[in-house]
């Protein structure tokens, strides 16, 4: 907005020039890159007025503190009783982009008292206005006349002094004239809605027409007749802000960080990867409703609304600046939520159980890094085990060794069989579970934790009498020959329950070796050589046949080698399905082949009987 200037100088010496500013381009930059929506224009106007009132009260503590907004759809008038501007202030502050009124002499109060920090807020009005007219009278210079500053979106502006009666009292009035297509932003109902959204916690008398904007004290600071009445009021407040009725509310009072507010516990489970949006007010003015970095990552089960005077906004004043102060506040708020959980565990187990039934994942995320929280939550956190859904504390009391699997697939393979053999198994395949099981000895001394693999399961199954196994040597050889191309061994054991004819066991090493072998088969000579060099002594998967099962006994007595092979493939496929393992193309082909083979055998046998 400054005109280009030059400075005379001696021949050959450089001359100084001021940048030309394309205001239309700057407005486009603000609307598309700095601010998320034209709605922020009203926040900037409220912010300037509140800062002006704050500055005047620092000088005149008894000065009135009012902000009035009047809108009719085509225009908006914002009037405050703030400190006002002189003509020199207008030239220096309003006509220079990037200059902040907080830098002016006489406004040198601690910057923490002001909402604004960057001095470009008035330009945000051009997002909705084609003309801005400011009439102001300074409280710092009582004899100074009112001054008028008028700017247009083409970058031109005019300044003139007005008669004393044009504005008898100190303060500032901003008039906006709507630009084409932006009139909806200046209607009274829209202005009222925006003012209440941004300014509900402002400490001054702010009104749109005759309707109040501020709603103090904040819901979390109001006196209530009873704790139950407070819970009901906060639940209503949560529903108005976030659209859900919370399971509970957590006070976020951190005086040293200048934070007051409340966290609402979500009534339904959410993904840990879902970024939470929290509402943050800065000295009463809404800064953002999408503050993602306010809480630790593990606290994804709450939504917060709070007011602070210690956090720094970014240039757009629509998010928080990541610095040491924010990190300290984040830790302090996390500690408040942690204390709430500890208090529930100590005094309200029913509410804790209701909370954990929905949000156990968030607590597990916290407990894996916090031994004290793990110790507190041990009797409450649910885990899937071979004994049903239990806490680790109860499970460890039942079993001298806490076995666990690292994947859900491994658990499904062995859970039923291990339980029948008296081996307790925890499914560690879900998020954080294996980490917590491994941490169990650190908070429960004397507990023995062991990963359960195929060898461990097989070792707990009863061996078959050597004479009986020798009698089945021909059957076992035929079965092993049929499954060898699939990288699977056949083992004969006796185990319960009797209804399970076969058990498919493998572990991660076996699966890795199988994947390597498959890749080697499909690779070219060079890559196959490299993969071949990686072949190690990894154990193979195994199909454990149950010698106690009547079907296995009948199959073992077959003399037809081809039929033995087909029956073995059927048992292999059925064991995979029982373990809910994902089927490879080779497994699907085997199942189809075995099914057709059994049908052919059955129909041929029927033909022979005829």
C-alpha positions in Angstrom: 0.0 0.0 0.0 3.0 2.3 0.3 3.8 4.4 -2.8 7.1 3.8 -4.4 9.8 6.2 -3.1 13.4 6.9 -3.9 16.2 8.7 -2.2 18.6 11.1 -4.0 22.2 10.1 -3.9 25.5 11.0 -5.5 26.2 9.7 -8.9 27.2 6.0 -9.0 25.8 5.3 -5.4 22.8 3.1 -4.9 19.3 4.5 -4.4 16.8 3.1 -1.9 13.3 2.0 -3.0 10.2 0.6 -1.2 8.5 -2.5 -2.4 5.3 -2.1 -4.3 2.5 -4.3 -2.9 -0.2 -5.9 -5.1 -3.0 -5.9 -2.5 -5.3 -8.1 -4.7 -2.5 -10.7 -4.9 -1.9 -10.4 -1.1 -5.6 -11.0 -0.4 -5.6 -14.0 -2.6 -2.5 -15.3 -0.8 -4.3 -14.8 2.6 -7.5 -16.5 1.5 -5.9 -19.5 -0.2 -2.7 -20.1 1.8 -2.8 -18.4 5.3 -6.4 -18.6 6.4 -8.6 -21.6 6.1 -11.8 -19.7 5.5 -13.2 -16.2 5.1 -14.9 -16.7 8.5 -11.6 -15.7 10.2 -12.2 -12.0 9.3 -14.5 -11.7 12.3 -12.0 -13.2 14.6 -9.4 -10.6 13.5 -11.9 -7.8 14.1 -12.8 -9.1 17.5 -9.1 -9.6 18.3 -8.2 -6.0 17.4 -11.0 -4.6 19.5 -10.3 -6.8 22.5 -6.5 -5.9 22.3 -7.4 -2.2 22.1 -9.6 -2.5 25.1 -6.9 -4.4 27.0 -4.4 -1.7 26.1 -6.6 1.2 27.3 -7.4 -0.6 30.6 -3.7 -1.0 31.2 -3.5 2.8 31.1 -7.0 3.6 32.5 -8.2 0.6 34.7 -11.7 2.1 35.0 -12.2 2.6 31.3 -15.3 0.9 29.8 -14.8 -2.4 28.1 -17.3 -2.8 25.3 -17.4 -4.2 21.8 -20.5 -3.8 19.7 -21.2 -5.4 16.3 -24.0 -4.3 14.0 -24.6 -6.1 10.7 -27.2 -5.8 7.9 -25.9 -8.1 5.2 -24.3 -5.4 3.1 -22.2 -3.9 5.8 -20.8 -4.5 9.3 -19.9 -2.0 12.0 -17.6 -3.0 14.9 -17.2 -0.4 17.6 -15.0 -0.7 20.7 -14.0 1.5 23.7 -10.3 0.7 23.2 -7.2 2.9 23.2 -7.8 4.3 19.7 -5.3 5.8 17.2 -3.9 9.2 16.3 -3.3 10.3 12.7 0.4 9.3 12.9 -0.6 5.9 14.3 -2.9 5.4 11.3 -0.1 6.3 8.8 2.4 4.1 10.6 0.2 1.1 11.6 -2.7 0.7 9.2 -1.0 1.8 6.0 2.1 -0.5 6.5 1.6 -4.2 5.9 3.1 -6.4 8.6 3.3 -3.6 11.2 1.7 -4.5 14.5 0.0 -2.0 16.7 1.5 -3.8 19.7 4.9 -2.4 18.7 3.8 1.2 19.1 5.2 3.3 21.9 2.6 3.6 24.6 1.4 0.1 23.8 4.5 -1.6 25.3 2.5 -3.6 27.8 3.6 -7.2 28.1 2.7 -9.0 24.8 1.2 -11.8 26.8 -1.8 -9.5 27.4 -2.6 -9.3 23.7 -4.3 -11.9 21.4 -2.7 -10.7 18.2 1.0 -11.0 17.4 1.5 -10.3 13.7 -0.3 -7.1 12.6 -1.8 -8.4 9.3 -5.2 -9.1 10.8 -7.0 -6.1 9.3 -6.2 -7.3 5.8 -8.2 -10.4 6.5 -11.3 -8.2 6.2 -10.6 -7.9 2.4 -11.6 -11.6 2.2 -15.3 -10.4 2.6 -15.1 -6.6 2.1 -14.3 -4.3 -0.9 -13.9 -1.3 1.4 -12.7 -0.9 5.0 -13.3 2.4 6.8 -11.8 3.0 10.3 -12.8 5.9 12.5 -10.7 6.2 15.7 -9.9 8.6 18.5 -6.9 8.1 20.7 -7.2 7.8 24.5 -3.4 8.5 24.9 -3.7 11.9 23.3 -6.9 13.5 24.7 -6.7 16.6 22.5 -6.2 14.7 19.2 -9.2 14.8 16.8 -10.8 11.7 15.4 -9.1 10.3 12.3 -10.6 8.4 9.4 -8.7 5.8 7.3 -10.4 4.3 4.3 -8.9 1.5 2.2 -10.1 -0.3 -0.9 -9.1 -3.7 -2.2 -7.2 -2.1 -5.1 -4.6 -1.0 -2.6 -5.5 2.7 -2.4 -6.3 4.4 0.9 -7.1 7.9 2.2 -6.6 9.5 5.6 -8.3 12.6 7.0 -9.1 14.2 10.3 -12.7 14.6 11.4 -14.5 17.1 13.6 -14.4 16.3 17.3 -18.1 15.4 17.4 -17.6 12.7 14.8 -16.4 10.5 17.7 -16.7 12.1 21.1 -15.2 9.2 23.1 -11.9 7.3 22.6 -12.1 4.1 20.8 -12.3 2.7 17.2 -15.1 1.9 14.8 -14.5 -0.3 11.8 -17.0 -0.2 8.9 -16.9 -3.0 6.3 -18.7 -2.8 2.9 -19.3 -6.3 1.5 -17.6 -7.3 -1.7 -19.7 -8.9 -4.5 -20.9 -12.4 -3.5 -19.7 -12.1 0.1 -22.8 -10.5 1.7 -23.8 -13.7 3.5 -20.7 -13.2 5.7 -22.1 -9.9 7.0 -25.7 -10.9 7.9 -26.6 -10.5 11.5 -27.2 -14.2 12.2 -23.9 -15.3 10.5 -22.0 -12.6 12.4 -23.6 -13.6 15.7 -22.8 -17.3 15.1 -19.2 -16.5 14.3 -18.8 -14.1 17.2 -20.2 -16.7 19.7 -18.0 -19.4 18.2 -14.8 -17.3 18.4 -15.6 -15.1 21.4 -17.7 -17.1 23.9 -14.9 -16.9 26.5 -13.8 -13.3 26.0 -13.6 -11.3 29.2 -15.4 -8.2 28.0 -18.9 -7.1 27.2 -19.2 -8.2 23.5 -22.6 -8.0 21.7 -24.1 -8.4 18.3 -26.9 -5.9 18.3 -28.4 -6.5 21.8 -27.5 -10.2 21.9 -24.5 -11.2 24.2 -21.6 -13.0 22.7 -19.5 -13.9 25.8 -20.8 -16.7 28.0 -18.7 -16.5 31.2 -17.7 -18.2 33.4 -16.7 -21.1 31.2 -18.7 -24.3 31.8 -15.8 -26.0 33.7 -15.5 -23.0 36.0 -19.2 -22.4 36.9 -20.5 -23.3 40.4 -22.9 -26.2 40.4 -25.2 -27.5 43.2 -23.7 -31.0 43.1 -21.1 -33.1 41.2 -24.0 -34.9 39.4 -25.3 -31.5 38.2 -21.9 -30.6 37.0 -21.5 -33.8 35.0 -24.9 -33.2 33.3 -24.0 -29.7 32.4 -20.6 -30.7 31.0 -22.2 -33.5 29.1 -24.6 -31.0 27.5 -21.7 -28.7 26.7 -19.8 -31.6 25.0 -22.8 -32.5 22.9 -23.2 -28.8 21.8 -19.5 -28.6 20.8 -18.6 -32.0 19.5 -21.9 -33.7 18.9 -21.6 -36.7 21.3 -22.5 -37.4 24.9 -19.2 -38.3 26.8 -18.5 -41.3 28.9 -16.9 -39.0 31.4 -15.2 -35.6 31.7 -11.7 -34.9 33.0 -10.7 -31.5 34.4 -7.6 -30.0 32.8 -6.5 -27.5 35.4 -2.8 -26.7 34.9 -2.2 -23.3 36.6 1.6 -23.2 36.0 0.9 -23.6 32.2 -2.0 -21.1 32.3 -4.5 -23.8 31.2 -8.1 -24.4 32.2 -10.5 -26.7 30.5 -12.0 -30.1 30.2 -11.4 -33.3 28.3 -14.4 -35.4 27.2 -14.1 -39.2 26.9 -15.4 -40.5 23.6 -18.3 -42.9 24.0 -17.1 -45.2 21.1 -13.8 -46.6 20.1 -11.7 -44.8 17.5 -8.6 -45.7 15.6 -5.3 -44.7 17.2 -4.3 -43.3 13.8 -7.2 -40.9 13.8 -6.0 -37.5 14.7 -8.1 -35.8 17.3 -9.3 -32.2 16.9 -9.3 -30.2 20.1 -10.7 -26.7 20.7 -8.1 -24.2 22.0 -9.0 -20.7 23.2 -6.1 -18.2 23.5 -7.0 -15.6 26.3 -10.7 -16.3 25.6 -10.5 -16.2 21.8 -11.0 -19.4 19.9 -7.7 -20.1 18.2 -8.5 -23.5 16.6 -10.9 -26.4 16.8 -8.4 -28.8 15.1 -5.4 -28.7 17.5 -3.9 -32.2 16.9 -0.7 -31.9 18.8 -2.2 -30.8 22.1 -2.2 -34.2 23.8 0.1 -37.2 23.8 -0.6 -39.7 21.0 -1.9 -42.3 23.4 -4.7 -40.0 24.6 -6.7 -40.4 21.3 -9.8 -41.4 23.3 -10.6 -37.8 24.5 -11.6 -34.5 22.9 -10.5 -31.3 24.7 -11.7 -27.7 25.0 -9.6 -25.3 27.0 -8.4 -21.8 27.4 -4.7 -20.9 27.7 -2.6 -17.8 28.0 0.8 -19.5 27.5 0.7 -21.2 24.1 1.9 -19.5 20.9 -0.2 -19.3 17.8 1.2 -19.7 14.3 1.1 -16.7 11.9 -2.5 -17.5 10.7 -3.6 -17.9 14.4 -5.3 -21.1 13.4 -3.0 -23.6 15.0 -0.4 -23.9 17.8 3.3 -23.3 17.4 5.4 -26.4 18.3 7.8 -25.3 20.9 9.0 -26.2 24.4 6.0 -24.6 26.0 3.6 -26.7 24.0 5.6 -29.8 24.8 5.4 -29.0 28.5 1.7 -28.4 28.3 1.2 -31.7 26.4 3.1 -33.6 29.2 1.0 -31.8 31.9 -2.3 -32.6 30.3 -1.2 -36.2 29.7 -0.4 -36.4 33.4 -3.9 -35.2 34.3 -5.5 -37.9 32.1 -3.2 -40.5 33.7 -4.2 -39.3 37.2 -7.8 -39.7 36.3 -7.3 -43.3 35.2 -5.4 -44.1 38.4 -8.3 -42.5 40.5 -10.8 -44.6 38.6 -8.8 -47.8 39.3 -8.6 -46.9 43.0 -12.2 -45.7 43.7 -14.6 -46.5 40.9 -14.0 -49.9 39.3 -17.4 -49.9 37.5 -16.7 -46.7 35.6 -13.2 -47.9 34.8 -14.6 -51.2 33.5 -17.1 -49.3 31.3 -14.3 -47.1 30.0 -11.9 -50.0 29.3 -14.6 -51.9 27.5 -14.4 -49.2 24.9 -10.9 -47.7 25.1 -8.6 -50.4 26.4 -6.3 -49.8 23.4 -5.4 -46.3 24.5 -4.6 -47.4 28.0 -2.5 -50.2 26.7 -0.6 -47.7 24.6 0.1 -45.7 27.7 0.9 -48.7 29.9 3.6 -50.1 27.5 5.7 -47.0 28.2 4.7 -46.4 31.8 5.4 -49.3 34.3 3.4 -47.6 37.0 0.3 -47.4 34.8 0.8 -51.0 33.7 1.0 -52.1 37.4 -2.2 -50.1 38.1 -4.1 -51.4 35.2 -3.0 -55.1 35.5 -6.2 -56.2 37.2 -8.4 -54.4 34.6 -6.9 -54.5 31.1 -8.6 -57.3 29.1 -6.6 -59.8 26.9 -7.7 -62.6 24.7 -6.4 -65.9 26.3 -7.0 -69.6 26.0 -9.0 -69.3 29.3 -11.3 -66.6 27.9 -11.1 -62.8 28.1 -9.0 -62.1 31.3 -6.7 -59.6 32.7 -3.0 -60.4 32.8 -3.0 -60.4 36.6 -5.8 -63.1 36.8 -4.2 -65.1 34.0 -0.7 -65.1 35.7 -2.3 -66.3 38.9 -3.7 -69.3 37.0 -0.6 -70.3 35.1 3.0 -70.6 36.3 4.3 -69.8 32.8 2.5 -67.1 30.7 2.9 -68.3 27.1 2.0 -65.9 24.3 2.0 -65.7 20.6 3.0 -62.8 18.5 0.4 -63.1 15.8 -3.3 -63.8 15.8 -2.7 -66.6 13.3 -0.3 -68.4 15.6 -2.8 -68.1 18.5 -5.6 -69.5 16.4 -3.4 -72.5 15.5 -2.6 -73.5 19.0 -5.1 -72.0 21.5 -7.6 -74.9 21.7 -5.0 -77.6 21.7 -2.7 -75.8 24.2 -5.7 -75.2 26.5 -6.6 -78.9 26.4 -3.0 -79.7 27.4 -3.1 -77.3 30.3 -0.9 -74.7 28.6 -2.1 -71.1 29.1 -1.7 -68.9 26.0 -2.2 -65.1 25.6 -3.0 -63.8 22.1 -0.3 -61.2 21.7 -1.2 -60.5 18.0 -3.3 -57.4 18.8 -1.8 -53.9 19.0 0.5 -53.5 22.0 -0.4 -56.9 23.6 2.8 -58.8 23.1 4.8 -55.8 24.4 2.7 -55.7 27.6 3.0 -59.5 28.1 6.8 -59.2 27.8 6.8 -56.3 30.3 4.8 -58.3 32.8 7.9 -59.6 34.9 9.0 -56.0 35.4 5.8 -55.1 37.3 5.0 -58.6 38.7 8.3 -60.1 39.9 8.6 -63.8 39.6 6.3 -64.1 36.6 7.7 -66.3 33.9 6.8 -65.3 30.3 7.6 -67.4 27.2 6.8 -67.1 23.6 4.8 -70.1 22.4 6.1 -71.6 19.1 5.4 -74.8 17.2 8.2 -76.7 19.0 6.8 -75.8 22.4 3.3 -76.9 21.4 4.6 -80.2 20.0 6.6 -80.8 23.1 3.5 -80.6 25.2 1.7 -83.3 23.1 2.0 -86.9 24.2 4.3 -89.1 22.2 2.8 -92.3 20.6 4.0 -95.7 21.7 7.1 -96.5 19.5 5.6 -99.9 18.5 2.4 -98.3 17.3 4.2 -95.6 15.4 6.5 -98.2 13.8 3.3 -100.1 12.6 2.2 -96.9 10.9 5.6 -96.2 9.2 4.2 -96.9 5.7 1.3 -94.6 6.2 3.5 -91.8 7.6 6.0 -92.1 4.8 3.2 -91.8 2.2 1.7 -88.8 4.0 5.1 -87.1 4.3 5.9 -87.6 0.6 2.6 -86.0 -0.3 3.1 -82.8 1.8 6.9 -82.5 1.3 6.4 -80.2 -1.8 4.4 -77.9 0.4 7.3 -77.5 2.9 5.3 -79.4 5.6 6.4 -82.3 7.7 4.0 -84.9 9.2 4.2 -85.8 12.9 2.1 -88.3 14.9 1.1 -87.4 18.5 -1.7 -88.1 20.9 -3.6 -85.1 22.3 -7.0 -83.8 23.4 -9.6 -82.9 22.3 -10.2 -86.2 20.5 -12.5 -84.4 18.0 -9.5 -82.7 16.4 -8.0 -85.0 13.8 -5.0 -82.9 12.8 -3.3 -79.7 13.8 -1.3 -77.4 11.5 1.7 -75.8 13.3 4.2 -73.4 12.0 6.0 -70.2 13.2 7.4 -67.1 11.7 10.7 -68.8 10.8 8.9 -71.5 8.9 6.7 -69.0 7.1 9.8 -66.9 6.2 11.6 -70.0 4.8 8.5 -70.9 2.8 8.2 -67.4 1.3 11.9 -67.5 0.5 11.6 -70.9 -1.3 8.6 -69.7 -3.3 10.4 -66.5 -4.4 13.4 -68.7 -5.3 11.2 -70.8 -7.6 9.9 -67.8 -9.4 13.2 -65.8 -9.7 15.7 -65.8 -12.5 19.0 -67.6 -12.2 20.9 -64.7 -10.6 18.2 -63.9 -8.0 17.5 -67.5 -7.4 21.2 -68.0 -6.5 21.1 -65.2 -4.1 17.9 -66.5 -2.4 19.4 -70.0 -2.4 22.3 -68.7 -0.4 19.9 -67.4 2.2 18.5 -70.9 2.9 19.1 -71.8 6.5 18.1 -74.4 9.0 14.7 -72.8 9.6 12.1 -75.3 10.9 9.4 -76.4 8.5 5.7 -76.3 9.1 4.2 -79.5 10.5 0.9 -81.3 10.3 0.4 -83.1 13.7 -1.9 -86.1 13.3 -3.9 -87.0 16.4 -3.4 -90.7 17.1 -6.4 -90.7 19.5 -8.8 -89.6 16.8 -10.8 -92.5 15.2 -10.6 -91.0 11.7 -6.8 -90.9 11.9 -6.8 -94.6 13.0 -8.9 -95.6 10.0 -6.9 -93.6 7.6 -3.7 -95.1 9.0 -5.0 -98.6 8.2 -5.4 -97.8 4.5 -3.2 -99.8 2.1 -3.8 -97.7 -1.1 -0.9 -95.2 -1.2 -2.8 -92.8 -3.5 -5.8 -92.7 -1.2 -3.5 -92.1 1.8 -2.0 -89.1 -0.1 -5.5 -87.7 -0.9 -6.7 -88.2 2.7 -3.5 -86.5 3.9 -4.1 -83.5 1.7 -7.7 -83.3 3.0 -6.5 -83.3 6.6 -3.9 -80.6 5.7 -6.5 -78.4 4.1 -9.0 -78.9 7.0 -6.3 -78.0 9.5 -5.5 -74.8 7.7 -9.1 -73.8 7.7 -9.5 -74.6 11.4 -6.5 -72.3 12.1 -8.1 -69.6 10.0 -4.9 -69.3 8.0 -4.9 -67.3 4.7 -4.7 -69.8 1.9 -1.9 -69.6 -0.7 -2.7 -70.5 -4.3 -1.0 -73.8 -3.8 -3.2 -74.5 -0.7 -6.4 -73.7 -2.6 -5.3 -76.0 -5.5 -4.6 -78.8 -3.0 -8.0 -78.4 -1.3 -9.7 -78.6 -4.7 -7.7 -81.6 -5.7 -8.3 -83.5 -2.5 -12.0 -82.8 -2.6 -12.3 -84.1 -6.2 -10.1 -87.1 -5.4 -12.3 -88.1 -2.5 -15.4 -87.8 -4.6 -13.8 -89.9 -7.3 -12.8 -92.6 -4.8 -16.3 -92.6 -3.3 -18.1 -92.9 -6.6 -15.7 -95.6 -7.9 -16.2 -97.5 -4.8 -20.0 -97.3 -5.3 -19.6 -98.5 -8.9 -17.6 -101.5 -7.7 -20.2 -102.4 -5.2 -22.9 -102.4 -7.9 
